[in-house]
């Protein structure tokens, strides 16, 4: 979650950010995008697909409004759809009758 907190504190500008820990000096946009990608990979690795879908939505929105990269937008939306499929197919620890309420 610390990656997400850091990413959420960033915008999509081209101002150069200083080195922080292991993060190099880079533009705010590059760091924001990279942190979201890294967080998505971590959440995906542990099967937290709901958070992956949320992050994927943020990345798709950035592709649509900041980068204007339609092929990357399409890829991100396909990935987001796959995360939602994974949520549906995942076994839950709750009995099914709790899901009906």
N, C-alpha and C positions, 0 to 999 in steps of 0.2 A: 504493500500500500504506500510505502514511502516514495516509490517511483511515481505513482499516480499523484500524490500530493505535490511532488516537485513539478510534474508535467502540467498539472492544473494551475500552477502558479505562473506558468509561462504563456505568452501570447504567440502570435504568428508573424512577428516583425523580423526585419533583416538586421537588427542591431546585433553587434558581436558581444557574446557573453564571455566572461573570464573562465579560466580553468577552475573547476570545483572537483576536488578528489580525483577520481579517475576519468572524469568528463573533460574532454579537451576544449580549447577555445573554439567556439563555433557560433553560428547565428542562432538566434532564439528559435526560429522556425525549425532548423535542423535538429536542435536539441529536443524541442517539444516532440517532433515527429519520432525521433529515435527513442525517447523515453516511453512513448506510447507503444511503439513496436515491441520494445523490450518487456514492458509490463504485460502486453498481450501474450507474448511467448511464454512468460512465466505462468500466467493464469491458465493458459492452454495446457501446459505441461502437468498441472495438478488437477485438470478437469473442471475448472471453474468457468464453465462456458458462458454463463450469464454475464460475467464481467468482461469476458472476451468479446461478446456481442456488443456490449456497451462501448468498449474501446474501439472496436471495429467501426462503429457508427461515427465516432469522433474522427477517426482516420478518413472515413469515406467523405465526411463533410469537409475536411481539410482538402482532400483531393478535388472536390467539386468547387470550393469557393476560394481556396488559396493558391493551389498549384494548377488548377484548370487542366488536370490530367485525366481525361475520360477513360482510357484503357485501365489505368490504375484504380479509378473509381469503380469500374465494373468488376475488377478482380477483388477489391475490398468488399463490395456488396455480395459477391458470391461467397466469400469467406464468412461474412456475417450470417448469411443464410445457412451455411454449414454449421455454424455454432448453434443456431437455433434448432437445427435438426438434432444436433448432439444433445441438447437439453431435453428434447422430447424423448429421445431414445435412452437416456441415462436412467439407471435404476436409482430410486430415491430411498432414503432410510425410513420414510413415512409410508404407512399402509395406504393403498389406493383410495380407500373411502375418505381419508382426510382431504384428498385433493378435490373431492366433489363439493365441499362446502365453500 
